[in-house]
Amino acid sequence: MLHPKKSLTFPEHLQYIAEGVYLWDTHAEKGRWGEANCVLLVSGGEAALVDTPYDEAMTRALQAAAAKVLPTDTTIDTVINTHANGDHCFGNAYFPGARIISSATNAEHLCHEPGPADMHRLVNGSDPDTPMGWYARQKFGHYDYENVSLVGPTDTFRDNRAVRVGGMDVQLFEVGPAHTAGDVIAWIKSRDVVVAGDILFNGDHPAHWNGPLRNVVAAVDAILELRPRVIVPGHGRPMTAAEAHAHREYLTELERLIHQHHLAGTGAYDAASSIIDSGFYSHLGAVERIAIVTAAEYAHLDGKEPLGAVALAEHAARFAWERRDLVPA
């Protein structure tokens, strides 16, 4: 199979956000999957990492970049996972002995997420002449899941939790179900920074696996109520509060359009296609993700349980396959 993994390059340095707060940002271009933001917190001879990368190569690159700002004899001994998607937690395995903190809901739902072995089979064992097989190779063939071990939280909480990193106080708030079942945001008040996980995307259309969209909007509102100076989204460059508010408007407009199509009796896939074809926020990347959000929202409107991640991704794969001369690989 084509294996574009070798073409990936990773940042050699972390981006300074605030005193003791550094961003590892791999988001090189629009429409890419799996390139999640990770935030290093350093204070008083202690260090914590909010979210870990997707595979070993990415995680080793992050560790090398982090070593350039970590004080002598300081190691990352605390990991915080904002949610259970693999691109935010598969790297947990490469921090042996670390305390891994996340919501209890994330821990409970980890077994429902596609694990490393599932992703390896999907990329390497699916039929490349089917929409999902083709899409998996295009979007996830960059990563090496074969030797990744799934390591879940060792320390869980419900609602909220205070964590201290040296002299830095970090407040964790559970804001799910929204993007996933148990989303967490991290508020570093003394630095005026929120790490939002995948409640927010910047530069691409979001993929929300759980919803409903009104919950995602409520989670954005919870972030805005903190009045942060800087918001680090799950994907894309850091945002201002004004940019987060603009993304809120995107979510409410998408919700309105989806509900309008549902009320008219249009099927989920056709509704998503119509929204995309109308040019809805066409400047954003990964337009096919609208099909994921639409299918997830329809499940709520129809009173059904949220669909699994693979089933939802098949909606995006179908759209991208049918428009593969128009949708970038």
Secondary structure, DSSP 8 states (H G I E B T S, - for coil): ---GGGG----SS-EEEETTEEEE----STT-SS---EEEEEETTEEEEES--SSHHHHHHHHHHHHTTS-TT--EEEEE-SSS-GGGTGGGGGSTT-EEEEEHHHHHHGGGS--HHHHHHHHHHS-TTSHHHHHHHHHHTTS--TT------SEEESSEEEEEETTEEEEEEE--SSSSTT-EEEEEGGGTEEEEEEEEESSB----SS--HHHHHHHHHHHHHT--SEEEEEESS-B-HHHHHHHHHHHHHHHHHHHHHHHTT--HHHHHHHHHHTTTTTTSB-TTHHHHHHHHHHHHHTT-----HHHHHHHHHHHHHHTTTTS--
